């Protein structure tokens, strides 16, 4: 006979602790079975869900019938991009925002900045950021929670708006033709595995050096050796990015526009190219988040410990705002002719083939005969939600000066994905699963501007507000 699971619970004096048996016994299991068999709807749901996907059973026909893909304000007239098997959504969304102005300047119907180029520099910069963080925490034991967190996630595909801006400021941008996609940029898993192994080994070496009393100069020399290997791995997987002077003259850029007129810029560096063809004032943007947890007041700034990519770059800072304020800023920006970069929990109440988000899209409560009562704050507290994906708002349907639904440019390609890669987000979904937008300071209220001046509250590395960089 097997021994039941035993838990102890204090009762009075510690010496009087008594064992409590919490095993699933036969009587309890029998009551569960009787309860299930007594529910005709549960038996019917079992018959359906064992044959087809529960999402097909729970899909709300009224929501589908009541959601169309028309908008009072629509900006896009271009095709979507495809991040493929990578977590580069934040890069794709930002580059898609930037390409709008670039296409206008160059009179092009289609244009993409190189996503492999920004991926290369993010990986190298983030490797350096990670190793610097390891040196900062070298005096802590290896099983310290922060050290363990760093070692668990040395380098991910995900990122944040501020991290992207840091890359553009330092390394610029290039056309996709200058550094096209590679097998590894479109499918990053194997490359990342190699990078993680090398970075964890480098972390071990640096911690041992510092633990043995080696000076910081020796540790930095070891770090440079490790980074040289990381650079070599990235060149092998992604190709070598164009080098600025004095190593080379950059790259040569010329094109035929949509009217078949020829243009030539000649030799350009990536920084020069970004300055010429990114027409948005990237230094004027701030990140607004909606974090309704009571301990995180609105109109205060926040940052996440160890979140970043470029050592010496601008930190990732959020201004926490109410969801209605975020909606109004996003709506006004689109109505003014500019798309909006945003981050959300993409998988919640989403139907990919139909391209729809709605908070009531799936009627799971009736399928399972239960209720789901967690609020957005509850979900954040209990790890039920976090930012998982970044995209671009390119349209909004406004009724009586309020948004009814939002048009979304995704980066999952066109095939079997919404309307040729574009999705519709009903406004009720925005309330529950939207977390972040990048907005111009000029769009903020006086109270928000005042809040930007506050000293950022530092959240722990594992806080869900940093999750988009860990995808």
DAUR-V27785 format. One record per pair of residues at least 12 apart in sequence whose ideal C-beta (glycine too) atoms are under 10 Angstrom apart, sorted by the first residue. I is the first residue (numbers start at 1). J is the second residue. Records with the same first field share a line. If there is no record, write none. Layout:
I: J + J
This chain:
2: 23
3: 21 + 23
4: 19 + 21 + 22 + 23 + 24 + 25
5: 20 + 21 + 22 + 23 + 24
6: 19 + 20 + 21 + 22 + 23
7: 19 + 20 + 21 + 22 + 23
8: 20
9: 22
36: 369
39: 369
41: 366 + 367 + 368 + 369
42: 367 + 368 + 369
44: 57 + 367
45: 57 + 58 + 366 + 367 + 368 + 369
48: 367
49: 367 + 368
54: 362 + 364 + 367 + 368
55: 349 + 350 + 351 + 352 + 361 + 362 + 364 + 367
56: 351 + 362
57: 362 + 363 + 364 + 366 + 367
58: 361 + 362 + 363 + 364 + 365 + 366 + 367 + 368
59: 351 + 354 + 356 + 361 + 362 + 363
60: 349 + 351 + 356 + 358 + 360 + 361 + 362 + 363 + 366
61: 363
62: 358 + 360 + 363
63: 349 + 351 + 354 + 356 + 358 + 359 + 360 + 361 + 362 + 363 + 426 + 428
64: 351 + 354 + 356 + 358 + 361
66: 358 + 426
67: 351 + 354 + 355 + 356 + 357 + 358 + 361 + 405 + 424 + 425 + 426
68: 397 + 405 + 424
69: 354 + 355 + 356 + 395 + 397 + 405 + 407 + 418 + 419 + 422 + 423 + 424
70: 395 + 397 + 405 + 407 + 424
71: 334 + 394 + 395 + 396 + 397 + 398 + 403 + 404 + 405 + 406 + 407 + 424
72: 334 + 335 + 395 + 396 + 397 + 398 + 399 + 403 + 404 + 405
73: 331 + 334 + 335 + 336 + 337 + 394 + 395 + 396 + 397 + 398 + 403 + 407
74: 334 + 394 + 395 + 396 + 397 + 407 + 422
75: 100 + 334 + 335 + 337 + 338 + 339 + 340 + 392 + 393 + 394 + 395 + 396 + 407 + 409
76: 96 + 100 + 339 + 392 + 393 + 394 + 395 + 407 + 408 + 409 + 422
77: 103 + 109 + 394
78: 96 + 99 + 100 + 103 + 108 + 109 + 110 + 111 + 112 + 394 + 409
79: 109 + 110 + 112 + 409 + 413 + 414 + 420 + 421 + 422
80: 92 + 96 + 391 + 392 + 394 + 408 + 409 + 410 + 411 + 412 + 413 + 414 + 417 + 418 + 419 + 420 + 421 + 422 + 423
81: 93 + 95 + 96 + 99 + 112 + 113 + 115 + 176 + 392 + 409 + 410 + 411 + 412 + 413 + 414 + 421
82: 115 + 181 + 186 + 410 + 411 + 412 + 413 + 414 + 415 + 417 + 421
83: 115 + 119 + 157 + 181 + 185 + 186 + 188 + 389 + 410 + 411 + 412 + 413
84: 115 + 181 + 183 + 185 + 186 + 187 + 188 + 411 + 412 + 413
85: 157 + 183 + 184 + 185 + 186 + 187 + 188 + 189
86: 115 + 116 + 119 + 157 + 158 + 181 + 184 + 185 + 186 + 187 + 188 + 189 + 191 + 192 + 411 + 471
87: 119 + 156 + 157 + 158 + 159 + 188 + 189 + 192 + 388 + 389 + 390 + 468 + 469 + 470 + 471
88: 115 + 116 + 118 + 119 + 122 + 157 + 158 + 159 + 185 + 186 + 188 + 390 + 411 + 471
89: 157 + 158 + 159 + 343 + 346 + 388 + 389 + 390 + 391 + 392 + 410 + 411 + 412 + 468 + 471
90: 118 + 122 + 157 + 158 + 159 + 160 + 161 + 163 + 164 + 341 + 343 + 387 + 389 + 390 + 391 + 411 + 468 + 469 + 471
91: 113 + 114 + 115 + 116 + 117 + 118 + 119 + 122 + 157 + 158 + 159 + 163 + 164 + 167 + 390 + 411
92: 112 + 113 + 115 + 118 + 390 + 391 + 392 + 409 + 410 + 411 + 412
93: 161 + 164 + 339 + 340 + 341 + 342 + 343 + 389 + 390 + 391 + 392 + 393 + 408 + 409 + 410 + 411 + 438
94: 113 + 115 + 118 + 159 + 160 + 161 + 163 + 164 + 165 + 167 + 168 + 280 + 282 + 285 + 341 + 390 + 392 + 438
95: 112 + 113 + 114 + 115 + 117 + 118 + 164 + 168 + 173 + 176 + 278 + 392 + 411
96: 112 + 113 + 115 + 339 + 341 + 390 + 391 + 392 + 394 + 409 + 410 + 411
97: 161 + 164 + 278 + 280 + 282 + 285 + 338 + 339 + 340 + 341 + 392 + 393 + 394 + 409 + 438
98: 111 + 113 + 164 + 168 + 173 + 274 + 277 + 278 + 279 + 280 + 282 + 339 + 341
99: 111 + 112 + 113 + 173 + 175 + 176 + 277 + 278
100: 279 + 280 + 337 + 338 + 339 + 392 + 394
101: 277 + 278 + 279 + 280 + 338
102: 173 + 175 + 273 + 274 + 276 + 277 + 278 + 279
103: 257 + 258 + 277
104: 277 + 279
105: 276 + 277 + 278 + 279
106: 175 + 253 + 255 + 256 + 257 + 258 + 263 + 265 + 276 + 277
107: 255 + 256 + 257 + 258 + 259 + 261 + 263
108: 255 + 256 + 257 + 258 + 263
109: 257 + 258 + 259
110: 258
111: 175 + 176 + 177 + 255 + 277
112: 175 + 176 + 177 + 180 + 181
113: 168 + 172 + 173 + 174 + 175 + 176 + 178 + 179 + 273 + 274 + 277 + 278
114: 173 + 174 + 175 + 176 + 177 + 178 + 179 + 180 + 181 + 185 + 239 + 241 + 242 + 270
115: 176 + 179 + 180 + 181 + 185 + 186 + 411
116: 174 + 176 + 178 + 179 + 180 + 181 + 182 + 184 + 185 + 186 + 237 + 238 + 239 + 241
117: 167 + 171 + 172 + 173 + 174 + 175 + 176 + 178 + 179 + 180 + 185 + 238 + 239 + 241 + 242 + 270
118: 159 + 164 + 167 + 168 + 171 + 172 + 173 + 174 + 179 + 185 + 241 + 270
119: 157 + 159 + 167 + 179 + 181 + 182 + 184 + 185 + 188 + 191 + 234 + 237 + 238 + 241
120: 167 + 171 + 179 + 182 + 185 + 231 + 234 + 235 + 237 + 238 + 239 + 240 + 241
121: 166 + 167 + 168 + 170 + 171 + 172 + 234 + 238 + 241 + 270 + 309 + 310
122: 155 + 156 + 157 + 158 + 159 + 163 + 164 + 166 + 167 + 171 + 309 + 310
123: 155 + 156 + 157 + 188 + 191 + 192 + 195 + 230 + 231 + 233 + 234 + 237 + 238 + 309
124: 155 + 171 + 195 + 227 + 230 + 231 + 233 + 234 + 235 + 241 + 309 + 310
125: 163 + 166 + 167 + 170 + 171 + 308 + 309 + 310 + 311 + 312 + 313
126: 154 + 155 + 156 + 157 + 159 + 163 + 167 + 195 + 199 + 230 + 308 + 309 + 310 + 311 + 469
127: 154 + 155 + 195 + 198 + 199 + 202 + 223 + 226 + 227 + 229 + 230 + 231 + 233 + 234 + 309
128: 223 + 224 + 226 + 227 + 230 + 309 + 310 + 311 + 312
129: 154 + 155 + 163 + 306 + 307 + 308 + 309 + 310 + 311 + 312 + 313
130: 150 + 151 + 153 + 154 + 155 + 196 + 199 + 200 + 202 + 203 + 230 + 306 + 308 + 309 + 311
131: 150 + 154 + 199 + 202 + 203 + 205 + 206 + 219 + 220 + 222 + 223 + 224 + 226 + 227 + 230 + 311
132: 206 + 220 + 223 + 306 + 308 + 311 + 312
133: 146 + 147 + 149 + 150 + 154 + 203 + 305 + 306 + 308 + 311 + 461
134: 147 + 150 + 151 + 154 + 199 + 200 + 202 + 203 + 204 + 205 + 206 + 207 + 210 + 219 + 223
135: 203 + 206 + 207 + 209 + 210 + 216 + 219 + 220 + 222 + 223
136: 150 + 306
137: 149 + 150 + 151 + 203 + 207 + 210 + 306
138: 203 + 206 + 207 + 208 + 209 + 210 + 211 + 216 + 219
139: 207 + 210 + 211
140: 207
141: 207
142: 203 + 204 + 207 + 211
145: 460 + 461 + 462
146: 305 + 306 + 460 + 461 + 462
147: 203 + 207
148: 462
149: 305 + 306 + 460 + 461 + 462 + 470
150: 199 + 200 + 203 + 306 + 461
151: 196 + 199 + 200 + 203 + 204 + 207
152: 196 + 200 + 461 + 462 + 470
153: 196 + 306 + 461 + 462 + 466 + 469 + 470
154: 192 + 195 + 196 + 197 + 198 + 199 + 200 + 202 + 203
155: 192 + 195 + 196 + 198 + 199 + 200 + 230 + 309
156: 188 + 192 + 196 + 468 + 469 + 470 + 471
157: 188 + 189 + 191 + 192 + 469 + 470 + 471
158: 343 + 387 + 388 + 389 + 390 + 466 + 467 + 468 + 469 + 470 + 471
159: 307 + 308 + 309 + 316 + 390 + 468 + 469 + 470 + 471
160: 287 + 304 + 307 + 308 + 309 + 316 + 317 + 318 + 343 + 387 + 390 + 436 + 438 + 465 + 466 + 467 + 468 + 469
161: 282 + 285 + 286 + 287 + 316 + 318 + 341 + 342 + 343 + 390 + 436 + 437 + 438 + 439 + 468
162: 285 + 286 + 287 + 303 + 307 + 308 + 309 + 310 + 313 + 314 + 315 + 316 + 317 + 318 + 438 + 469
163: 307 + 308 + 309 + 310 + 313 + 314 + 315 + 316 + 468 + 469
164: 282 + 309 + 341 + 390 + 438
165: 282 + 283 + 285 + 287 + 310 + 313 + 314 + 316 + 438
166: 308 + 309 + 310 + 311 + 312 + 313 + 314 + 315 + 316
167: 274 + 309 + 310 + 313
168: 270 + 271 + 274 + 275 + 278 + 282
169: 271 + 274 + 282 + 283 + 310 + 313 + 314
170: 270 + 271 + 309 + 310 + 312 + 313
171: 241 + 244 + 269 + 270 + 271 + 274 + 310
172: 241 + 242 + 244 + 250 + 268 + 269 + 270 + 271 + 272 + 273 + 274 + 275 + 276 + 278
173: 270 + 271 + 273 + 274 + 275 + 276 + 277 + 278
174: 241 + 242 + 250 + 251 + 253 + 268 + 269 + 270 + 273 + 274
175: 251 + 253 + 255 + 268 + 270 + 273 + 277
177: 251 + 253 + 255
178: 239 + 241 + 242 + 250 + 251 + 252 + 253 + 268 + 270 + 273
179: 238 + 239 + 240 + 241 + 242 + 251 + 270
180: 239
181: 238 + 239
182: 236 + 237 + 238 + 239
183: 237 + 238
184: 233 + 234 + 236 + 237 + 238 + 239
185: 237 + 238 + 239
188: 237 + 238
190: 237
191: 233 + 234 + 236 + 237 + 238
192: 237
194: 230 + 233 + 234 + 236 + 237
195: 229 + 230 + 233 + 234 + 237
198: 226 + 227 + 229 + 230 + 232 + 233
199: 226 + 227 + 229 + 230
201: 226 + 229
202: 222 + 223 + 225 + 226 + 227 + 229 + 230
203: 223 + 226
205: 219 + 222 + 223 + 225 + 226
206: 218 + 219 + 220 + 222 + 223 + 226
207: 219
208: 222
209: 221 + 222 + 223
210: 222
241: 270
242: 268 + 269 + 270 + 273
243: 269 + 270
244: 268 + 269 + 270 + 271 + 272
245: 267 + 269
248: 267 + 269
249: 266 + 267 + 268 + 269
250: 266 + 267 + 268 + 269 + 270 + 271 + 272 + 273
251: 265 + 266 + 267 + 268 + 269 + 270 + 273
252: 264 + 265 + 266 + 267 + 268
253: 265 + 266 + 267 + 268 + 272 + 273 + 276 + 277
254: 266
265: 277
280: 338 + 438 + 440
281: 440 + 441 + 442
282: 438
283: 314 + 441
284: 439 + 440 + 441 + 442 + 443
285: 341 + 437 + 438 + 439 + 440 + 441 + 443
286: 301 + 317 + 318 + 319 + 437 + 438 + 439 + 440 + 441 + 443 + 444 + 448 + 449 + 452
287: 301 + 302 + 316 + 317 + 318 + 319 + 341 + 343 + 436 + 437 + 438 + 439
288: 318 + 319 + 320 + 321 + 322 + 325 + 326 + 329 + 330 + 342 + 435 + 436 + 437 + 438 + 439 + 443 + 444 + 448
289: 301 + 302 + 318 + 319 + 320 + 321 + 326 + 343 + 387 + 434 + 435 + 436 + 437 + 465
290: 318 + 320 + 321 + 322 + 323 + 324 + 325 + 326 + 327 + 376 + 430 + 431 + 434 + 435 + 436 + 437
291: 318 + 320 + 321 + 376 + 377 + 380 + 435 + 436 + 459 + 463 + 464 + 465
292: 320 + 322 + 323 + 375 + 376 + 377 + 378 + 379 + 380
293: 320 + 375 + 376 + 377 + 378 + 380 + 381 + 463 + 464 + 465
294: 377 + 381
295: 377 + 381 + 457
296: 318 + 320 + 377 + 380 + 457 + 459 + 463 + 465
297: 320 + 451 + 454 + 457
298: 319 + 320 + 321 + 322 + 325 + 447 + 448 + 451
299: 319 + 320 + 321 + 322 + 325 + 444 + 445 + 447 + 448 + 449 + 450 + 451 + 452 + 454
300: 318 + 319 + 320 + 321 + 451 + 452 + 454 + 455 + 456 + 457
301: 317 + 318 + 319 + 320 + 451 + 452 + 453 + 454 + 455 + 456 + 457
302: 316 + 317 + 318 + 319 + 320 + 454 + 456 + 457 + 458 + 459 + 463 + 465 + 466
303: 315 + 316 + 317 + 318 + 455 + 456 + 457 + 458 + 459 + 463 + 465 + 466
304: 316 + 317 + 318 + 456 + 458 + 459 + 460 + 461 + 462 + 463 + 464 + 465 + 466 + 467 + 469
305: 458 + 459 + 460 + 461 + 462 + 463 + 466
306: 460 + 461 + 462 + 466 + 469
307: 458 + 459 + 461 + 463 + 465 + 466 + 467 + 468 + 469 + 470
308: 466 + 469
309: 469
315: 456
316: 456 + 465 + 466 + 468 + 469
317: 452 + 454 + 456
318: 435 + 436 + 456 + 457 + 459 + 465 + 466
319: 439 + 441 + 444 + 448 + 449 + 451 + 452 + 454 + 456
320: 448 + 451 + 457 + 465
321: 437 + 439 + 444 + 445 + 447 + 448 + 451
323: 376 + 430 + 431 + 432 + 434 + 435
324: 402 + 430 + 431
325: 439 + 444 + 445 + 447 + 448
326: 340 + 342 + 430 + 431 + 434 + 435 + 436 + 437 + 439
327: 396 + 402 + 403 + 406 + 427 + 430 + 431 + 434 + 437
328: 401 + 402 + 403 + 443 + 445
329: 437 + 439 + 440 + 443 + 444 + 445 + 448
330: 342 + 393 + 396 + 403 + 406 + 430 + 434 + 437 + 438 + 439 + 443
331: 393 + 396 + 397 + 398 + 401 + 402 + 403 + 406 + 427
332: 396 + 398 + 439 + 443
333: 393 + 396 + 437 + 438 + 439 + 440 + 443
334: 393 + 394 + 395 + 396 + 398 + 403 + 406 + 407
335: 396 + 398 + 401 + 403
336: 440 + 443
338: 393 + 394 + 440 + 443
339: 391 + 392 + 393 + 394 + 395 + 407 + 408 + 409
340: 391 + 392 + 393 + 394 + 396 + 406 + 408 + 437 + 438 + 439 + 443
341: 390 + 391 + 392 + 393 + 436 + 437 + 438 + 439
342: 387 + 389 + 390 + 391 + 392 + 393 + 406 + 408 + 425 + 430 + 434 + 435 + 436 + 437 + 438 + 439
343: 386 + 387 + 388 + 389 + 390 + 391 + 434 + 435 + 436 + 437 + 438 + 465 + 467 + 468 + 471
344: 357 + 385 + 387 + 388 + 389 + 390 + 391 + 408 + 425 + 429 + 430 + 432 + 433 + 434 + 435 + 436 + 437 + 468
345: 376 + 379 + 380 + 384 + 385 + 386 + 387 + 388 + 389 + 429 + 432 + 433 + 434 + 435 + 464 + 467 + 468
346: 387 + 388 + 389 + 390 + 391 + 408 + 410 + 412 + 423 + 433 + 471
347: 385 + 388 + 389 + 433
348: 361 + 362 + 379 + 384 + 385 + 388 + 429 + 432 + 433
349: 361 + 362 + 364 + 426 + 428 + 429 + 432 + 433
350: 362 + 389 + 418 + 423 + 425 + 429 + 433
351: 418 + 423
352: 410 + 412 + 416 + 417 + 418 + 423
353: 416 + 417 + 418
354: 417 + 418 + 419 + 423 + 424
355: 407 + 408 + 410 + 412 + 416 + 417 + 418 + 419 + 420 + 421 + 422 + 423 + 424 + 425
356: 405 + 418 + 419 + 423 + 424 + 425 + 426 + 429
357: 405 + 406 + 408 + 423 + 424 + 425 + 426 + 428 + 429 + 430 + 432 + 433 + 434
358: 405 + 424 + 425 + 426 + 427 + 428 + 429 + 432
359: 426 + 427 + 428 + 429 + 430 + 431 + 432 + 433
360: 426 + 428 + 429
361: 426 + 428 + 429
372: 384
375: 432
376: 431 + 432 + 433 + 434 + 435
379: 432 + 433 + 464
380: 435 + 463 + 464 + 465
381: 464
383: 462 + 464 + 467
384: 464
385: 432 + 433 + 435 + 464 + 467
386: 435 + 463 + 464 + 465 + 466 + 467 + 468 + 470 + 471
387: 433 + 434 + 435 + 436 + 464 + 465 + 466 + 467 + 468 + 469 + 470 + 471
388: 433 + 435 + 464 + 467 + 468 + 470 + 471
389: 410 + 411 + 412 + 468 + 471
390: 410 + 411 + 435 + 436 + 438 + 468 + 471
391: 408 + 409 + 410 + 411 + 412 + 423 + 425
392: 407 + 408 + 409 + 410 + 411 + 422
393: 406 + 407 + 408 + 409 + 425 + 430 + 437
394: 406 + 407 + 408 + 409 + 422
395: 407 + 408 + 409 + 422 + 424
396: 425 + 427
397: 424 + 426 + 427
399: 427
402: 427
403: 425 + 426 + 427 + 430
404: 426 + 427 + 428
405: 424 + 425 + 426 + 427 + 428 + 429 + 430
406: 423 + 424 + 425 + 426 + 427 + 429 + 430 + 434
407: 419 + 422 + 423 + 424 + 425
408: 421 + 422 + 423 + 424 + 425
409: 421 + 422 + 423
410: 422 + 423
435: 464 + 465 + 467 + 468
436: 465 + 468
